Amino acid sequence: MVHVQDTSTTMVAVNTLYNVGARDEHPHLTGMAHLFEHLMFGGSANIADFDGRLSAAGGNSNAWTSSDFTNFYCVLPAVNLSTALWLESDRMLRLAFSDRALEVQRSVVIEEFKQVCLNRPYGDMEHAFRSLAYTVHPYRTPVIGKDFSHIEKVTQEDVRQWFYSHYSSGNAVLAISGNVTFEEAVELVEHYYSSIPSRHTAPREYGQEPPQTTPRTHIMSGDVPQTAIRIGFPMERYGTRGY
């Protein structure tokens, strides 16, 4: 747990960062990490309405997905910190795995794919650019997925496998910032999280990206207002001194 006390505010922010992203997807089931970001708001083991409970406590929430991480955060009055930890710990414990939630969020994600990648100028550049920049590593696939047909075929078994392989206390970092002492935060975290069983995280076996020694170019055309040029340069990997 990471804690920062800020007595200048009456609020508190709770952030849960899971060490899972688009890099962990199967090549034929891409977009799963992003879909799961949405599913995490669809009800958990003991709480059917995450947003409703948080809103009643004066809070709001959101989330984002990247190639490396999936992140969830909520902000609410500090006096209601226990509500946020109750909600977050319950969906870390187990999702509701509702068929309706899967169908609703599947539709939302597919519509987002169409809106972002198919229905606006240059929307397909990200796909072309990533596949050119990476030849082996899963970074070659955009976070939103390679094709929305992958999301169309996601099953409840796929959802369960993804959850139990990646969503656990041992694969997450919890950060609490706001008008709450370290002692108060620790007490509440231990109360809500200590009973969650540990789970094995799926092994990460990424293909080693070979060094790039020559320029790579790709020219594409489409119904766009003007020519666009995108250039990328290889750099040191995340976590190294060069990065």
VONU-904035 format. One record per residue: residue in one letter; x, y, z of N, C-alpha, C, O, CB in turn. Coordinates in steps of 0.1 Angstrom, whole numbers, plus 5000, padded with zeros to 4 digits. Glycine has a CB too. Example, Ala and Ser with C-alpha at 12.3 -4.5 7.8 and 13.67 -1.06 7.14 Angstrom:
// VONU-904035
A513249435078512349555078513249675078514249675085511349555090 S512849785071513749895071512950005079513450115080514149945057 
// end
This chain:
// VONU-904035
M500849885000500050005000500950125000501950135007499150005012 V500550224992501150354992500250454998499050464995501550404977 H500750545008499850635015500450775015501650795017499650585029 V499650875012500051015013498951085021497851085016500351074999 Q499251155032498251225039498351375035499351435033498551225054 D497151425032496951565028495851625036494651605034496651575013 T496251705046495251765055494651895050493751955056495951805068 S495051935038494452055032493152025025492452115020495452115022 T492751905024491551865017490651785026491051725036491851785004 T489351775023488351695030488151565023487251485027487051765033 M488851545012488551435003489651325004490751345011488451474988 V489451214998490451104997490351034984489251024978490351005009 A491451004978491450924965492050784968493050774975492351004954 V491350694962491750554963492050494949491250504941490750464970 N493350454947493750404934494250264935495050224943494850504928 T493750184926494150044925494750014911494050014901492949944928 L496049984911496749964898497049814897497849754906498050044898 Y496449744887496749604885497849584874497849654864495449534881 N498749494877499849474868499349374857499849264856501049404876 V498449424849497949354837497449454827496849554830496849254841 G497749424814497349504803497249434790497149304790498249624802 A497149504779497049444766498149354763498049264754496849554756 R499349374769500449284766500249144770500949054765501749344774 D499249114779499048984785497948904777497548794781498648994799 E497448964766496348904759496848794749497948794745495549004751 H495948704746496148604736496048674722495148754721495148484737 P496948644713496848704700495548694693495248784684497948654691 H494748594696493448584689492248624698491148604695493248434685 L492648694710491548744718492048874724492148894736491248634730 T492348964715492849094719491649194723490549164720493649164708 G492049294731491049384736490449344749489549404755489849404726 M490949224754490449164767490649254779489749274787491049034769 A491849314780492149394791491249524792490749554803493649444791 H491049584780490149694780488649654783487949724790490149764766 L488249544778486849494781486749474796485749504802486549364773 F487749414802487749384816487649514825487049514835488949304820 E488349614820488149744827486749784829486249824839488949854820 H485949764818484549794818483749694827482849734835483949794804 L484149564826483449464834483549484849482749444857483949324830 M484649544853484849564868483849654874483849664886486249614870 F483049724866482049814871480649744871479649804874481949944864 G480649614866479349544864478849464875477949384873479449464852 G479349484887478849414899479849314904480549244896477549344895 S479949294917480949204923480249104932479049094932482049284930 A481049024939480448914947479348954956478348884956481548864956 N479449074963478349104973477749244970476849284977478949114986 I478249304959477749444956477249454941478149434932478749554959 A476049464939475549464925475749594918475949594905474049434925 D475849704925475849844919477049924925476849994935474549914921 F478249904918479449974923479250134923479450194933480649944914 D478850184911478750324910477650384919477750494924478450364895 G476550314920475450354929475850374943475550474950474250264928 R476550274948477050284962478050394964478050464974477650144966 L478950404954479950514956479350654955479750744962481050494945 S478350664946477650794944476950834957476950954961476750784932 A476350734963475550754976476550804987476050874996474850634980 A477850774986478750814996479450944991480450994998479850704998 G478951014981479551134976480751124967481451224966479851224988 G480951004961482150984953481850964939480750954934482850874959 N482950954931482950924917484150834914485050834921482851054908 S484050774902485150684899485350674884484550724876484850544904 N486550624880486850604866487950504865488450454875487150734859 A488450474853489450374851490150394837489550464829488950234852 W491350334836491950334823492750204821493150144831492850464821 T493050174808493850054805494950094796494750184787492949944798 S496150034798497250054789497849924785497249814788498350144796 S498849924777499549794773500049724786500149604785500649824763 D500449794796501049734808500149724820500349634828502249814811 F499249824822498549824834497049844832496549894821499049934843 T496249814842494849844843494649914856494949864866493849724841 N494050034856494050124867492550164871491850204862494850244865 F492250164883490950204888491050304899491950284908490050084893 Y490250414899490350514910489050564913488150574905491350624906 C488950614926487650674930488050784940489050774947486650574937 V487250894940487451004949486151034957485051034951487851134941 L486251054970485151074978485551134991486751154994484450934981 P484551184999484851245012485651155021485351035021483651295019 A486651205027487551125035486851045046487250935050488651205042 V485751095051484951025062484350905056483950815064483951125068 N484250885043483650775037484650675030484350605021482650815027 L485950685035486950605029486650455030486950385020488250625036 S486050415040485650275042484750225031484850105027484950245055 T483950315025483050275014483850235002483550134995482050385011 A484850324999485650294987486450164989486550084979486650414985 L487050145000487750015002486849895002487249784998488550025016 W485649905008484749805007484349764993484349644989483449845015 L484149864984483849844970484949784963484849684955483349974964 E486149834964487349794957487749654961488149564953488449884959 S487649624974488049494979487149384974487549274972488249494994 D485849424973484849314969485049284955484849164951483449374972 R485349374946485549334932486949274930487149214919485349454923 M487849294939489049224939488849074943489448984938490149284947 L487949064952487548924957486948844946487448734943486648934969 R485948894940485348814929484248904922483448974928484648684934 L484248894909483248964901481948884902481948764906483648984886 A480848944897479548874897479448784885478648684886478448974897 F480248804875480248724863478848714857478348604854480848584866 S478248824856476848834850476848824835477648894829476148964855 D476048744830475848744815475348874810475848914799474848624811 R474448934817473949064812475149174812475249244802472849114821 A475949174823477049274823477949244812478449344806477749254836 L478249124808479149094797478549144784479349204776479448944796 E477349114782476649164769476649314768476849364757475249104768 V476349384779476249524779477649584776477749674768475749574792 Q478649544784479949594782480649554769481449634763480849554794 R480249434764480749394751480249494740481049534731480349254748 S479049534741478449624731479049764732479349824722476949634734 V479349804745479949934747481349944741481750034734480049974762 V482149834743483549834738483549824723484449884717484249714744 I482649744717482649724703482249864696482849904686481649624698 E481349934702480950064697482050164698482250244689479650114705 E482850154709483950244711485050214700485650304695484550224725 F485250084697486150044687485750104673486650164666486249894686 K484550094670484050144657484150294657484550354647482550104655 Q483850364668483850514669485350564667485650654660483250564682 V486250494675487650544675488450504663489250584658488250494688 C488250374659489150324649488550324635489350324625489550184653 L487250314633486650294620485950424615485850444603485750184620 N485450504624484550604619485050754620484350844620483250604627 R486350764622486950894623488250894615488950784614487250944637 P488651004609489951014601491150964609491251004621490151154596 Y491950894603493250844609493050744620493950704627494050964614 G491750694622491550604632492250464631492450404641490050574633 D492650434619493350304617494850324618495550224616492950244604 M495350444620496850464620497450394632498650334630497150614621 E496850384643497450324655497750174652498750124656496550334667 H496750104646496949964643498149944634499049854636495749904637 A498250024623499350014613500650044620501649984617499050094601 F500650154628501850194634502450094643503650074643501650334641 R501650044652502149944662502649814655503649764659501049904672 S501949774645502349644638503649664631504349574628501249594629 L503949794627505249824621506349844631507449804628505049954612 A506049904642507049924653507449794660508649784664506550024663 Y506549704661506849574668506549464659505549454652506049564681 T507449364658507249254650506949124657506349034652508549224641 V507249124670507049004679506349034692505348964695508448944682 H506749134699506249164712504749204711504349264701507049284718 P503949174721502549204721502149354721501049384719501849144733 Y503149434722502949584721502449614706501949724704504149664724 R502549514697502149544684500649554682500149594672502649424675 T499949514693498449524692497949644701498349654712497849394697 P497149734695496549844703495749794715495249684715495749934694 V495649874725494949834737493449814734492849724740495049954748 I492949874725491549864721491249724714490149684713491049974713 G492349664710492249534703492549534689492549644682490849484705 K492849424683493249414669491949424660492049494650493949284666 D490849364664489649364657488449344666488549264676489649254645 F487349414664486249394674485649254674484849224682485249494671 S485949174663485449044663486048954674485348864678485748974649 H487148994679487748924691486848944703486648844711489148974694 I486349064705485449094717484149024715483548984725485249244718 E483649014703482348944700482348804705481348754708482048954685 K483548734705483548594708483948564722484148444726484448524698 V484148664731484548644745483448574752482248614751484848784752 T483848474759482848394767483048414782484048484786483048244764 Q482048374790482248384804483448304810484048354819480948334811 E483748194803484948124807486248204805487148204813485047994800 D486248284794487348364791487448474802488548504807487248434777 V486348534806486248634816486748584829487548644836484848684817 R486248464833486748404846488248374846488948404856485948274849 Q488748324835490148284834490948414835492048414842490448214821 W490548524829491348644829491348704843492348744848490748754820 F490148694850490048754864490948674873491748734880488648744868 Y490848544874491548464883493048454880493848414889490948334884 S493448494868494848484864495548614867496848614867494948444850 H494848724868495548854869495048944880495749034885495348924856 Y493748924885493249024895493348964909492548884913491749054892 S494349004916494648954930495449064937496049154931495348824930 S495449054950496249144958497649144956498349244957495949124973 G498249024952499649014949500049064935501249074932499948864949 N499049104927499349164914498849304913498549354902498749074903 A498749374925498149514925498849594935499549554944496649504929 V498749724932499249834942498049924945497449974937500449914935 L497849934958496750014964497450144969498350144977495949944975 A496850264964497350394969496250474974495150474969498050464957 I496450534986495450614993496050754996497050765002494950545006 S495450854991495850984993494751084997493751084990496551044980 G494951155008493951245012493951275027495051245033492551195008 N492851315032492851355047492551235055491451225061491751465049 V493551145056493451025064494850985069495850995061492750905057 T494950945081496350915086496750775081495950695077496350915102 F498050745082498550615078497950505087497550405082500050615079 E497850535100497250435109495850395105495450285105497450475123 E495050505102493650475099493550405086492750305084492850615097 A494350435076494350365063494750225065494050135059495350435053 V495750195072496250055074495149975081494849855077497550055083 E494550025091493449955098492349915089491849805089492950045110 L491950015080490749985071491249885060490449795056490350115065 V492449905055492849815045492949665050492549575043494249855039 E493449655062493549515068492149455070491949335068494349525081 H491249545074489849495076489249445063488549345064489049605082 Y489349515052488649485040489449385031488849315023488349605033 Y490749385032491549305022492149185028492549095020492549395017 S492349165041493049055047492448925044493148825044493249075061 S491148915042490548785040490448745025489948635022489048795045 I490948825016490948795002492048684999493148715002491148914993 P491648574994492648464991493648514981493348584971492048334987 S494948464982495948494972495648404960495148294961497348474978 R496048454948495848374936497148384928497948474928494648434928 H497348274920498548264912498348354900497348344893498748114908 T499348434897499348514885499848444873500948374874500148644887 A499148454862499648384849501048424846501348544847498648414838 P501848334841503248364838503248454825502348444816504048244835 R504248544824504348634813505448584804506648584808504648784817 E505148544792506148484783506048564770505448514760505848334780 Y506548684770506548774758507648734748508748694752506648914762 G507348744735508448724726509448834726509048954728507848714712 Q510748804725511748904726511848984713512148924702513148834729 E511649114714511649194702513049204696513949254704511049334705 P513349174684514649184679515049324676514149414674514849104665 P516349364677516749504675516349544661516449474651518249514677 Q515949674660515649724647516949794641517549874647514549834647 T517349744629518549794623518349874610519249944606519449674620 T517149874605516849954593515550024594514649984602516849864580 P515250134587514050204588512850114583513050024575514050334579 R511650144588510450074584509450174580509250274588509949974595 T508850164569507850254564506650184559506650074555508450344553 H505550254560504250204555503350314551503250414558503550114566 I502850304539501950414533500550354532500350244526502450464519 M499550434537498250384537497350504532497750624533497650334550 S496150474527495350584522493950564528493550454532495250584506 G493150664528491750664533491050794531491650884525491750624548 D489850804536489050924534489351014545488651024556487550884534 V490451094543490951184554491151324547491351334535492351134560 P491151434556491151564550492551604545492651684535490751664561 Q493651544550494951584545495951474549495651384557495351724551 T497151484543498151384546498651404561498851514566499351404537 A498851284567499451284581500651194581500651094574498351234591 I501651234588502851164589503151134604503051214613504151234583 R503451004607503750964621505050894621505350804613502650874626 I505950934630507250884631507550834646507150904655508350994627 G508150724647508450674660509950624661510450584651507550554664 F510450634673511850594674511950494686511350514696512750724678 P512750384684512950294695513650364706514450454704513750174690 M513350314718514050374730514250254740513850144738513150484737 E514950294751515250194762513950154768512950224768516150254773 R513950024773512649964778512350034792513150084799512849814779 Y511050014795510450074807511250014819511549894820508950034808 G511550104829512250064841513750064841514350044851511749924844 T514250094829515750094828516250244830515450334829516250044815 R517550264832518050394834517950474821517650594822519550384838 G518050414810517950484797516550534795516350644789518350404786 Y515550464800514150504799513950644806512850694806513150404804 
// end
